[in-house]
Amino acid sequence: MKHTKIHLCLAHMSGQEQRFIQEAFDTNWVTPLGPSVSGFEESLEHFLGEEKHVTALISGTAAIHLALLMLGVGPGDEVICQSFTFSASANPIVYQGAAPVFVDSEPHSWNMSPQLLEEAIEDRIRVTGRKPKALVVVHLYGMPAMMDEITEIARRYEIPIVEDAAEAMGASYNGRQCGTMGDYGILSFNGNKMITTSGGGALICPSEESKLRAQFYATQAREPFPYYQHEKIGYNYRMSNICAAIGRGQMTIVDQHIAHHRSLHQLYSELLADVPGITVHQNPTSKQNSNYWLTTIQIDPDKTGTDCNAVREYLDTCGVESRPLWKPMHLQPVFAGAPTYVNGISEHLFLQGLCLPSGPCVSEEDARCIVEAMVHCIKK
């Protein structure tokens, strides 16, 4: 193996970021807002298409929180959330005083099961006398969820969708960008995402009016008076001009990043094709076009004689960072007692799954070394 550690997904700069940052310093726009914020939002809107309207925020978590706020979620409400995800998908439900209801995955995309979704909706109506207030669906690891089925169910019950595309920038379903198919969508620009703004996120809104309303709540809900007047509770959620300047530079290479992730996934798939017991997750249908933010695999202990934890630990000794798949939310102690509708899929994936280094700083040589190390571990 190489002596330099291979990380899961490091940020990669285009070289243009410094120019936009310097422009902000030269014009003294180092305040929370400025031209780079609107410029970054315009770049995102152009990238997404569909006449969507984007508000740049400090994180993807903040974007989910504002989406729920915009949909009127509050104390006493229930919100259905995909269980197989990172906690940031579920935490904002609690911020609003609502209760999460967790729904397990289907085995193909690993995202929310439409069958269990409808079962959960019907059961919550039976138990509580009213339907859930909203639905948070996640495109996990950049793999689009089964949006046709999920959207049909949500529309039939008139439940709005918050589409968590934090890991799915550039992925598409039926030719539509992830994040644009729900009532609201969110993106993340954390340091390990498809592009980064150091830290940051975006709320994808359906109209200019909803964008302006989101910005109102994201800037402490200040009313239009010459003095500071507040009639609603607001938040300090707007992205800074400096972070947005980084984002503008990143947008110049977003297509290259997406292409690199997909190319690495293809290489991993080819290198692991003949290794018994290791399965690389693929687009399950022609509708899905994952960005493969992280290449994910399953390791069958019966066929390999080892398990994903042993492989992860061995890779670590070789200087390779890998990571287990997300621990489902319905297994998290903080959400003990939350209503859950499960089928065992996410628990199975958690026990057998591993994320491989997939970022723009991971080379083809790195991928070959990683697979070589995995095969050596299995043979041991």
Contacts in CASP RR format, 6 or more apart in sequence:
PFRMAT RR
TARGET T0000
AUTHOR 0000-0000-0000
METHOD contacts of the structure
MODEL  1
MKHTKIHLCLAHMSGQEQRFIQEAFDTNWVTPLGPSVSGFEESLEHFLGE
EKHVTALISGTAAIHLALLMLGVGPGDEVICQSFTFSASANPIVYQGAAP
VFVDSEPHSWNMSPQLLEEAIEDRIRVTGRKPKALVVVHLYGMPAMMDEI
TEIARRYEIPIVEDAAEAMGASYNGRQCGTMGDYGILSFNGNKMITTSGG
GALICPSEESKLRAQFYATQAREPFPYYQHEKIGYNYRMSNICAAIGRGQ
MTIVDQHIAHHRSLHQLYSELLADVPGITVHQNPTSKQNSNYWLTTIQID
PDKTGTDCNAVREYLDTCGVESRPLWKPMHLQPVFAGAPTYVNGISEHLF
LQGLCLPSGPCVSEEDARCIVEAMVHCIKK
1 318 0 8 1.000
1 319 0 8 1.000
1 320 0 8 1.000
1 369 0 8 1.000
1 373 0 8 1.000
2 365 0 8 1.000
2 366 0 8 1.000
2 369 0 8 1.000
5 319 0 8 1.000
5 320 0 8 1.000
5 321 0 8 1.000
6 319 0 8 1.000
6 320 0 8 1.000
6 321 0 8 1.000
6 357 0 8 1.000
6 362 0 8 1.000
6 366 0 8 1.000
6 369 0 8 1.000
6 370 0 8 1.000
7 321 0 8 1.000
7 357 0 8 1.000
7 359 0 8 1.000
7 361 0 8 1.000
7 362 0 8 1.000
8 192 0 8 1.000
8 294 0 8 1.000
8 321 0 8 1.000
8 322 0 8 1.000
8 323 0 8 1.000
8 355 0 8 1.000
8 356 0 8 1.000
8 357 0 8 1.000
8 358 0 8 1.000
8 359 0 8 1.000
9 192 0 8 1.000
9 193 0 8 1.000
9 293 0 8 1.000
9 294 0 8 1.000
9 357 0 8 1.000
9 358 0 8 1.000
9 359 0 8 1.000
9 362 0 8 1.000
10 192 0 8 1.000
10 359 0 8 1.000
10 360 0 8 1.000
10 361 0 8 1.000
11 191 0 8 1.000
11 192 0 8 1.000
11 196 0 8 1.000
12 253 0 8 1.000
12 257 0 8 1.000
12 359 0 8 1.000
12 360 0 8 1.000
12 361 0 8 1.000
13 250 0 8 1.000
14 249 0 8 1.000
14 250 0 8 1.000
14 252 0 8 1.000
14 253 0 8 1.000
15 249 0 8 1.000
16 248 0 8 1.000
16 249 0 8 1.000
16 252 0 8 1.000
16 253 0 8 1.000
17 245 0 8 1.000
17 246 0 8 1.000
17 247 0 8 1.000
17 248 0 8 1.000
17 249 0 8 1.000
17 250 0 8 1.000
19 249 0 8 1.000
20 36 0 8 1.000
20 245 0 8 1.000
20 246 0 8 1.000
20 247 0 8 1.000
20 248 0 8 1.000
20 249 0 8 1.000
21 242 0 8 1.000
21 245 0 8 1.000
21 246 0 8 1.000
23 29 0 8 1.000
23 36 0 8 1.000
23 245 0 8 1.000
24 30 0 8 1.000
24 34 0 8 1.000
24 35 0 8 1.000
24 36 0 8 1.000
24 241 0 8 1.000
24 242 0 8 1.000
24 245 0 8 1.000
27 35 0 8 1.000
29 35 0 8 1.000
29 36 0 8 1.000
29 241 0 8 1.000
30 240 0 8 1.000
30 241 0 8 1.000
30 242 0 8 1.000
31 240 0 8 1.000
31 241 0 8 1.000
32 238 0 8 1.000
32 239 0 8 1.000
32 240 0 8 1.000
32 241 0 8 1.000
33 238 0 8 1.000
33 240 0 8 1.000
33 241 0 8 1.000
34 241 0 8 1.000
34 244 0 8 1.000
35 241 0 8 1.000
36 241 0 8 1.000
36 242 0 8 1.000
36 244 0 8 1.000
36 245 0 8 1.000
36 247 0 8 1.000
36 248 0 8 1.000
37 56 0 8 1.000
37 238 0 8 1.000
37 239 0 8 1.000
37 240 0 8 1.000
37 241 0 8 1.000
37 244 0 8 1.000
39 244 0 8 1.000
39 248 0 8 1.000
40 56 0 8 1.000
40 197 0 8 1.000
40 239 0 8 1.000
40 244 0 8 1.000
40 245 0 8 1.000
40 247 0 8 1.000
40 248 0 8 1.000
40 251 0 8 1.000
41 54 0 8 1.000
41 55 0 8 1.000
41 56 0 8 1.000
41 202 0 8 1.000
41 244 0 8 1.000
43 247 0 8 1.000
43 248 0 8 1.000
43 251 0 8 1.000
44 54 0 8 1.000
44 56 0 8 1.000
44 187 0 8 1.000
44 202 0 8 1.000
44 251 0 8 1.000
45 52 0 8 1.000
45 53 0 8 1.000
45 54 0 8 1.000
47 170 0 8 1.000
47 177 0 8 1.000
47 251 0 8 1.000
47 254 0 8 1.000
48 54 0 8 1.000
48 177 0 8 1.000
48 179 0 8 1.000
48 180 0 8 1.000
48 204 0 8 1.000
49 177 0 8 1.000
49 180 0 8 1.000
50 176 0 8 1.000
50 177 0 8 1.000
50 180 0 8 1.000
52 180 0 8 1.000
52 204 0 8 1.000
52 205 0 8 1.000
52 206 0 8 1.000
53 204 0 8 1.000
53 205 0 8 1.000
53 206 0 8 1.000
53 207 0 8 1.000
53 208 0 8 1.000
53 210 0 8 1.000
53 211 0 8 1.000
54 202 0 8 1.000
54 203 0 8 1.000
54 204 0 8 1.000
54 205 0 8 1.000
54 211 0 8 1.000
55 63 0 8 1.000
55 66 0 8 1.000
55 202 0 8 1.000
55 203 0 8 1.000
55 205 0 8 1.000
55 211 0 8 1.000
55 214 0 8 1.000
55 215 0 8 1.000
55 218 0 8 1.000
55 238 0 8 1.000
56 197 0 8 1.000
56 200 0 8 1.000
56 201 0 8 1.000
56 202 0 8 1.000
56 238 0 8 1.000
56 239 0 8 1.000
56 244 0 8 1.000
57 63 0 8 1.000
57 66 0 8 1.000
57 200 0 8 1.000
57 201 0 8 1.000
57 202 0 8 1.000
57 203 0 8 1.000
57 218 0 8 1.000
57 237 0 8 1.000
57 238 0 8 1.000
57 239 0 8 1.000
58 199 0 8 1.000
58 200 0 8 1.000
58 201 0 8 1.000
58 236 0 8 1.000
58 237 0 8 1.000
58 238 0 8 1.000
58 239 0 8 1.000
58 240 0 8 1.000
58 243 0 8 1.000
59 88 0 8 1.000
59 188 0 8 1.000
59 190 0 8 1.000
59 199 0 8 1.000
59 200 0 8 1.000
59 201 0 8 1.000
59 237 0 8 1.000
60 88 0 8 1.000
60 166 0 8 1.000
60 186 0 8 1.000
60 187 0 8 1.000
60 188 0 8 1.000
60 189 0 8 1.000
60 190 0 8 1.000
60 200 0 8 1.000
60 201 0 8 1.000
60 202 0 8 1.000
61 88 0 8 1.000
61 91 0 8 1.000
61 92 0 8 1.000
62 201 0 8 1.000
62 218 0 8 1.000
62 235 0 8 1.000
62 237 0 8 1.000
63 185 0 8 1.000
63 186 0 8 1.000
63 187 0 8 1.000
63 188 0 8 1.000
63 201 0 8 1.000
63 202 0 8 1.000
63 203 0 8 1.000
64 88 0 8 1.000
64 89 0 8 1.000
64 92 0 8 1.000
64 136 0 8 1.000
64 162 0 8 1.000
64 164 0 8 1.000
64 186 0 8 1.000
65 92 0 8 1.000
65 95 0 8 1.000
65 96 0 8 1.000
65 235 0 8 1.000
65 237 0 8 1.000
66 203 0 8 1.000
66 214 0 8 1.000
66 217 0 8 1.000
66 218 0 8 1.000
66 235 0 8 1.000
66 237 0 8 1.000
67 162 0 8 1.000
67 183 0 8 1.000
67 184 0 8 1.000
67 185 0 8 1.000
67 186 0 8 1.000
67 203 0 8 1.000
68 74 0 8 1.000
68 79 0 8 1.000
68 92 0 8 1.000
68 93 0 8 1.000
68 95 0 8 1.000
68 96 0 8 1.000
68 98 0 8 1.000
68 134 0 8 1.000
68 162 0 8 1.000
69 96 0 8 1.000
69 217 0 8 1.000
70 184 0 8 1.000
70 205 0 8 1.000
70 210 0 8 1.000
70 213 0 8 1.000
70 214 0 8 1.000
70 217 0 8 1.000
71 133 0 8 1.000
71 134 0 8 1.000
71 160 0 8 1.000
71 162 0 8 1.000
71 183 0 8 1.000
71 184 0 8 1.000
72 133 0 8 1.000
73 79 0 8 1.000
73 93 0 8 1.000
73 96 0 8 1.000
73 98 0 8 1.000
73 133 0 8 1.000
73 134 0 8 1.000
74 96 0 8 1.000
74 97 0 8 1.000
74 98 0 8 1.000
74 133 0 8 1.000
75 96 0 8 1.000
75 97 0 8 1.000
75 98 0 8 1.000
76 97 0 8 1.000
76 98 0 8 1.000
76 99 0 8 1.000
77 96 0 8 1.000
77 97 0 8 1.000
77 98 0 8 1.000
77 99 0 8 1.000
77 132 0 8 1.000
77 133 0 8 1.000
77 134 0 8 1.000
78 98 0 8 1.000
78 99 0 8 1.000
78 100 0 8 1.000
78 101 0 8 1.000
78 124 0 8 1.000
78 128 0 8 1.000
78 132 0 8 1.000
78 133 0 8 1.000
78 339 0 8 1.000
79 93 0 8 1.000
79 98 0 8 1.000
79 99 0 8 1.000
79 100 0 8 1.000
79 101 0 8 1.000
79 132 0 8 1.000
79 133 0 8 1.000
79 134 0 8 1.000
79 135 0 8 1.000
79 136 0 8 1.000
80 100 0 8 1.000
80 101 0 8 1.000
80 102 0 8 1.000
80 103 0 8 1.000
80 117 0 8 1.000
80 120 0 8 1.000
80 121 0 8 1.000
80 124 0 8 1.000
80 132 0 8 1.000
80 134 0 8 1.000
80 135 0 8 1.000
80 136 0 8 1.000
80 159 0 8 1.000
81 89 0 8 1.000
81 90 0 8 1.000
81 93 0 8 1.000
81 100 0 8 1.000
81 101 0 8 1.000
81 102 0 8 1.000
81 103 0 8 1.000
81 135 0 8 1.000
81 136 0 8 1.000
81 329 0 8 1.000
82 89 0 8 1.000
82 102 0 8 1.000
82 103 0 8 1.000
82 105 0 8 1.000
82 111 0 8 1.000
82 112 0 8 1.000
82 136 0 8 1.000
82 137 0 8 1.000
82 138 0 8 1.000
82 140 0 8 1.000
82 145 0 8 1.000
82 164 0 8 1.000
82 329 0 8 1.000
83 102 0 8 1.000
83 103 0 8 1.000
83 104 0 8 1.000
83 105 0 8 1.000
83 328 0 8 1.000
83 329 0 8 1.000
83 330 0 8 1.000
83 340 0 8 1.000
83 342 0 8 1.000
83 346 0 8 1.000
84 104 0 8 1.000
84 105 0 8 1.000
84 110 0 8 1.000
84 111 0 8 1.000
84 138 0 8 1.000
84 140 0 8 1.000
84 325 0 8 1.000
84 326 0 8 1.000
84 328 0 8 1.000
84 329 0 8 1.000
84 345 0 8 1.000
84 346 0 8 1.000
84 349 0 8 1.000
84 350 0 8 1.000
85 138 0 8 1.000
85 140 0 8 1.000
85 164 0 8 1.000
85 326 0 8 1.000
85 329 0 8 1.000
86 166 0 8 1.000
86 326 0 8 1.000
87 329 0 8 1.000
87 332 0 8 1.000
87 334 0 8 1.000
88 166 0 8 1.000
89 136 0 8 1.000
89 138 0 8 1.000
89 164 0 8 1.000
89 166 0 8 1.000
89 329 0 8 1.000
90 100 0 8 1.000
90 102 0 8 1.000
90 136 0 8 1.000
90 329 0 8 1.000
90 335 0 8 1.000
93 99 0 8 1.000
93 100 0 8 1.000
93 136 0 8 1.000
94 100 0 8 1.000
98 133 0 8 1.000
99 338 0 8 1.000
99 339 0 8 1.000
100 329 0 8 1.000
100 335 0 8 1.000
100 338 0 8 1.000
101 120 0 8 1.000
101 124 0 8 1.000
101 132 0 8 1.000
101 338 0 8 1.000
101 339 0 8 1.000
101 340 0 8 1.000
101 341 0 8 1.000
102 328 0 8 1.000
102 329 0 8 1.000
102 330 0 8 1.000
102 335 0 8 1.000
102 338 0 8 1.000
102 339 0 8 1.000
102 340 0 8 1.000
102 341 0 8 1.000
102 342 0 8 1.000
103 112 0 8 1.000
103 113 0 8 1.000
103 116 0 8 1.000
103 117 0 8 1.000
103 120 0 8 1.000
103 340 0 8 1.000
103 341 0 8 1.000
104 112 0 8 1.000
104 113 0 8 1.000
104 116 0 8 1.000
104 328 0 8 1.000
104 330 0 8 1.000
104 340 0 8 1.000
104 341 0 8 1.000
104 342 0 8 1.000
104 343 0 8 1.000
104 344 0 8 1.000
104 345 0 8 1.000
104 346 0 8 1.000
105 111 0 8 1.000
105 112 0 8 1.000
105 113 0 8 1.000
105 343 0 8 1.000
105 345 0 8 1.000
105 346 0 8 1.000
105 349 0 8 1.000
106 112 0 8 1.000
106 113 0 8 1.000
106 114 0 8 1.000
106 115 0 8 1.000
106 146 0 8 1.000
106 345 0 8 1.000
107 345 0 8 1.000
108 146 0 8 1.000
108 284 0 8 1.000
108 285 0 8 1.000
109 140 0 8 1.000
109 143 0 8 1.000
109 144 0 8 1.000
109 145 0 8 1.000
109 146 0 8 1.000
109 284 0 8 1.000
109 288 0 8 1.000
110 140 0 8 1.000
110 141 0 8 1.000
110 143 0 8 1.000
110 281 0 8 1.000
110 345 0 8 1.000
110 346 0 8 1.000
110 349 0 8 1.000
111 137 0 8 1.000
111 138 0 8 1.000
111 139 0 8 1.000
111 140 0 8 1.000
111 143 0 8 1.000
111 144 0 8 1.000
111 145 0 8 1.000
111 146 0 8 1.000
112 137 0 8 1.000
112 138 0 8 1.000
112 145 0 8 1.000
112 146 0 8 1.000
112 150 0 8 1.000
113 343 0 8 1.000
113 345 0 8 1.000
114 146 0 8 1.000
114 149 0 8 1.000
114 150 0 8 1.000
114 153 0 8 1.000
116 341 0 8 1.000
116 342 0 8 1.000
116 343 0 8 1.000
117 135 0 8 1.000
117 150 0 8 1.000
117 153 0 8 1.000
117 341 0 8 1.000
118 153 0 8 1.000
119 341 0 8 1.000
120 132 0 8 1.000
120 339 0 8 1.000
120 341 0 8 1.000
121 131 0 8 1.000
121 132 0 8 1.000
121 153 0 8 1.000
121 157 0 8 1.000
121 159 0 8 1.000
123 339 0 8 1.000
123 341 0 8 1.000
124 130 0 8 1.000
124 131 0 8 1.000
124 132 0 8 1.000
124 339 0 8 1.000
125 131 0 8 1.000
127 339 0 8 1.000
131 157 0 8 1.000
131 158 0 8 1.000
131 159 0 8 1.000
132 159 0 8 1.000
133 159 0 8 1.000
134 159 0 8 1.000
134 160 0 8 1.000
134 161 0 8 1.000
134 162 0 8 1.000
135 150 0 8 1.000
135 154 0 8 1.000
135 159 0 8 1.000
135 160 0 8 1.000
135 161 0 8 1.000
135 162 0 8 1.000
136 161 0 8 1.000
136 162 0 8 1.000
136 164 0 8 1.000
137 145 0 8 1.000
137 147 0 8 1.000
137 150 0 8 1.000
137 161 0 8 1.000
137 162 0 8 1.000
137 163 0 8 1.000
137 164 0 8 1.000
138 145 0 8 1.000
138 164 0 8 1.000
138 166 0 8 1.000
138 167 0 8 1.000
139 145 0 8 1.000
139 163 0 8 1.000
139 164 0 8 1.000
139 165 0 8 1.000
139 167 0 8 1.000
139 168 0 8 1.000
139 171 0 8 1.000
139 178 0 8 1.000
139 179 0 8 1.000
140 167 0 8 1.000
140 326 0 8 1.000
141 167 0 8 1.000
141 281 0 8 1.000
141 290 0 8 1.000
141 292 0 8 1.000
141 293 0 8 1.000
141 294 0 8 1.000
141 296 0 8 1.000
141 355 0 8 1.000
142 165 0 8 1.000
142 167 0 8 1.000
142 168 0 8 1.000
142 171 0 8 1.000
142 178 0 8 1.000
142 290 0 8 1.000
142 291 0 8 1.000
142 292 0 8 1.000
142 293 0 8 1.000
142 294 0 8 1.000
143 168 0 8 1.000
143 171 0 8 1.000
143 281 0 8 1.000
143 283 0 8 1.000
143 288 0 8 1.000
143 290 0 8 1.000
144 168 0 8 1.000
144 171 0 8 1.000
144 172 0 8 1.000
144 173 0 8 1.000
144 178 0 8 1.000
144 287 0 8 1.000
144 288 0 8 1.000
144 289 0 8 1.000
144 290 0 8 1.000
145 173 0 8 1.000
147 173 0 8 1.000
147 174 0 8 1.000
147 181 0 8 1.000
148 174 0 8 1.000
148 287 0 8 1.000
150 161 0 8 1.000
151 161 0 8 1.000
151 181 0 8 1.000
151 182 0 8 1.000
154 160 0 8 1.000
154 161 0 8 1.000
160 182 0 8 1.000
160 183 0 8 1.000
160 184 0 8 1.000
161 181 0 8 1.000
161 182 0 8 1.000
161 183 0 8 1.000
161 184 0 8 1.000
162 182 0 8 1.000
162 183 0 8 1.000
162 184 0 8 1.000
162 185 0 8 1.000
162 186 0 8 1.000
163 178 0 8 1.000
163 179 0 8 1.000
163 180 0 8 1.000
163 181 0 8 1.000
163 182 0 8 1.000
163 184 0 8 1.000
163 185 0 8 1.000
163 186 0 8 1.000
163 204 0 8 1.000
164 185 0 8 1.000
164 186 0 8 1.000
165 171 0 8 1.000
165 178 0 8 1.000
165 179 0 8 1.000
165 185 0 8 1.000
165 186 0 8 1.000
165 187 0 8 1.000
165 204 0 8 1.000
166 186 0 8 1.000
166 187 0 8 1.000
166 188 0 8 1.000
166 190 0 8 1.000
166 193 0 8 1.000
166 201 0 8 1.000
167 188 0 8 1.000
167 193 0 8 1.000
167 194 0 8 1.000
167 293 0 8 1.000
167 294 0 8 1.000
168 178 0 8 1.000
168 179 0 8 1.000
168 290 0 8 1.000
168 291 0 8 1.000
168 293 0 8 1.000
169 178 0 8 1.000
169 187 0 8 1.000
169 193 0 8 1.000
169 194 0 8 1.000
169 195 0 8 1.000
169 254 0 8 1.000
169 258 0 8 1.000
169 291 0 8 1.000
169 293 0 8 1.000
170 177 0 8 1.000
170 178 0 8 1.000
170 194 0 8 1.000
170 254 0 8 1.000
170 258 0 8 1.000
170 291 0 8 1.000
171 177 0 8 1.000
171 178 0 8 1.000
171 288 0 8 1.000
171 289 0 8 1.000
171 290 0 8 1.000
171 291 0 8 1.000
171 293 0 8 1.000
172 178 0 8 1.000
172 289 0 8 1.000
173 181 0 8 1.000
173 287 0 8 1.000
173 288 0 8 1.000
173 289 0 8 1.000
174 287 0 8 1.000
175 289 0 8 1.000
179 185 0 8 1.000
179 186 0 8 1.000
179 187 0 8 1.000
179 204 0 8 1.000
180 204 0 8 1.000
183 206 0 8 1.000
184 203 0 8 1.000
184 204 0 8 1.000
184 205 0 8 1.000
184 206 0 8 1.000
184 210 0 8 1.000
185 203 0 8 1.000
185 204 0 8 1.000
186 201 0 8 1.000
186 202 0 8 1.000
186 203 0 8 1.000
186 204 0 8 1.000
187 201 0 8 1.000
187 202 0 8 1.000
187 204 0 8 1.000
188 200 0 8 1.000
188 201 0 8 1.000
189 195 0 8 1.000
189 196 0 8 1.000
189 197 0 8 1.000
189 198 0 8 1.000
189 199 0 8 1.000
189 200 0 8 1.000
189 201 0 8 1.000
189 202 0 8 1.000
189 243 0 8 1.000
189 247 0 8 1.000
189 250 0 8 1.000
190 196 0 8 1.000
190 199 0 8 1.000
190 200 0 8 1.000
190 201 0 8 1.000
191 198 0 8 1.000
191 199 0 8 1.000
193 293 0 8 1.000
194 254 0 8 1.000
194 257 0 8 1.000
194 258 0 8 1.000
194 261 0 8 1.000
194 291 0 8 1.000
194 293 0 8 1.000
195 247 0 8 1.000
195 250 0 8 1.000
195 251 0 8 1.000
195 253 0 8 1.000
195 254 0 8 1.000
195 257 0 8 1.000
196 246 0 8 1.000
196 247 0 8 1.000
196 250 0 8 1.000
197 239 0 8 1.000
197 243 0 8 1.000
197 244 0 8 1.000
197 246 0 8 1.000
197 247 0 8 1.000
197 250 0 8 1.000
198 243 0 8 1.000
198 246 0 8 1.000
199 243 0 8 1.000
200 239 0 8 1.000
200 243 0 8 1.000
201 239 0 8 1.000
203 211 0 8 1.000
203 214 0 8 1.000
205 211 0 8 1.000
205 214 0 8 1.000
215 238 0 8 1.000
216 222 0 8 1.000
217 232 0 8 1.000
217 234 0 8 1.000
217 235 0 8 1.000
217 237 0 8 1.000
218 234 0 8 1.000
218 235 0 8 1.000
218 236 0 8 1.000
218 237 0 8 1.000
218 238 0 8 1.000
219 234 0 8 1.000
219 236 0 8 1.000
219 237 0 8 1.000
219 238 0 8 1.000
220 230 0 8 1.000
220 234 0 8 1.000
220 235 0 8 1.000
220 236 0 8 1.000
221 230 0 8 1.000
221 231 0 8 1.000
221 232 0 8 1.000
221 233 0 8 1.000
221 234 0 8 1.000
221 235 0 8 1.000
222 228 0 8 1.000
222 229 0 8 1.000
222 230 0 8 1.000
223 229 0 8 1.000
223 230 0 8 1.000
223 231 0 8 1.000
256 360 0 8 1.000
257 359 0 8 1.000
257 360 0 8 1.000
258 291 0 8 1.000
260 359 0 8 1.000
260 360 0 8 1.000
261 291 0 8 1.000
261 292 0 8 1.000
261 293 0 8 1.000
261 295 0 8 1.000
261 358 0 8 1.000
261 359 0 8 1.000
261 360 0 8 1.000
262 290 0 8 1.000
262 291 0 8 1.000
262 292 0 8 1.000
264 292 0 8 1.000
264 295 0 8 1.000
264 358 0 8 1.000
264 359 0 8 1.000
264 362 0 8 1.000
264 364 0 8 1.000
264 367 0 8 1.000
265 280 0 8 1.000
265 290 0 8 1.000
265 292 0 8 1.000
265 295 0 8 1.000
265 358 0 8 1.000
267 364 0 8 1.000
267 367 0 8 1.000
267 368 0 8 1.000
268 280 0 8 1.000
268 295 0 8 1.000
268 297 0 8 1.000
268 356 0 8 1.000
268 367 0 8 1.000
268 371 0 8 1.000
269 280 0 8 1.000
269 282 0 8 1.000
271 367 0 8 1.000
271 368 0 8 1.000
271 371 0 8 1.000
272 278 0 8 1.000
272 280 0 8 1.000
272 297 0 8 1.000
272 371 0 8 1.000
272 374 0 8 1.000
275 371 0 8 1.000
275 374 0 8 1.000
275 375 0 8 1.000
275 378 0 8 1.000
276 303 0 8 1.000
276 304 0 8 1.000
277 298 0 8 1.000
277 299 0 8 1.000
277 300 0 8 1.000
277 303 0 8 1.000
277 304 0 8 1.000
278 297 0 8 1.000
278 298 0 8 1.000
278 299 0 8 1.000
278 300 0 8 1.000
278 304 0 8 1.000
278 374 0 8 1.000
278 378 0 8 1.000
279 297 0 8 1.000
279 298 0 8 1.000
279 300 0 8 1.000
280 295 0 8 1.000
280 296 0 8 1.000
280 297 0 8 1.000
281 295 0 8 1.000
281 296 0 8 1.000
281 297 0 8 1.000
281 298 0 8 1.000
283 289 0 8 1.000
283 290 0 8 1.000
292 358 0 8 1.000
293 358 0 8 1.000
294 323 0 8 1.000
294 355 0 8 1.000
294 356 0 8 1.000
294 358 0 8 1.000
295 355 0 8 1.000
295 356 0 8 1.000
295 358 0 8 1.000
296 325 0 8 1.000
296 353 0 8 1.000
296 354 0 8 1.000
296 355 0 8 1.000
296 356 0 8 1.000
297 353 0 8 1.000
297 354 0 8 1.000
297 356 0 8 1.000
298 308 0 8 1.000
298 349 0 8 1.000
298 352 0 8 1.000
298 353 0 8 1.000
298 354 0 8 1.000
299 306 0 8 1.000
299 307 0 8 1.000
299 308 0 8 1.000
299 311 0 8 1.000
299 352 0 8 1.000
299 353 0 8 1.000
299 354 0 8 1.000
300 352 0 8 1.000
301 307 0 8 1.000
301 352 0 8 1.000
304 378 0 8 1.000
305 378 0 8 1.000
306 377 0 8 1.000
306 378 0 8 1.000
306 380 0 8 1.000
307 351 0 8 1.000
307 352 0 8 1.000
308 324 0 8 1.000
308 351 0 8 1.000
308 352 0 8 1.000
308 353 0 8 1.000
308 354 0 8 1.000
309 324 0 8 1.000
310 377 0 8 1.000
311 322 0 8 1.000
311 354 0 8 1.000
311 374 0 8 1.000
311 377 0 8 1.000
311 378 0 8 1.000
312 322 0 8 1.000
312 323 0 8 1.000
312 324 0 8 1.000
312 354 0 8 1.000
314 373 0 8 1.000
314 374 0 8 1.000
314 376 0 8 1.000
314 377 0 8 1.000
314 380 0 8 1.000
315 321 0 8 1.000
315 322 0 8 1.000
315 370 0 8 1.000
315 373 0 8 1.000
315 374 0 8 1.000
315 377 0 8 1.000
316 322 0 8 1.000
318 369 0 8 1.000
318 373 0 8 1.000
320 357 0 8 1.000
320 369 0 8 1.000
320 370 0 8 1.000
320 373 0 8 1.000
321 357 0 8 1.000
322 354 0 8 1.000
322 355 0 8 1.000
322 356 0 8 1.000
322 357 0 8 1.000
323 354 0 8 1.000
323 355 0 8 1.000
324 350 0 8 1.000
324 353 0 8 1.000
324 354 0 8 1.000
324 355 0 8 1.000
325 349 0 8 1.000
325 350 0 8 1.000
325 353 0 8 1.000
325 354 0 8 1.000
325 355 0 8 1.000
326 350 0 8 1.000
327 350 0 8 1.000
328 342 0 8 1.000
328 346 0 8 1.000
328 347 0 8 1.000
328 350 0 8 1.000
329 335 0 8 1.000
329 338 0 8 1.000
330 338 0 8 1.000
330 340 0 8 1.000
330 342 0 8 1.000
330 346 0 8 1.000
331 347 0 8 1.000
331 350 0 8 1.000
356 367 0 8 1.000
356 370 0 8 1.000
357 366 0 8 1.000
357 367 0 8 1.000
357 370 0 8 1.000
END
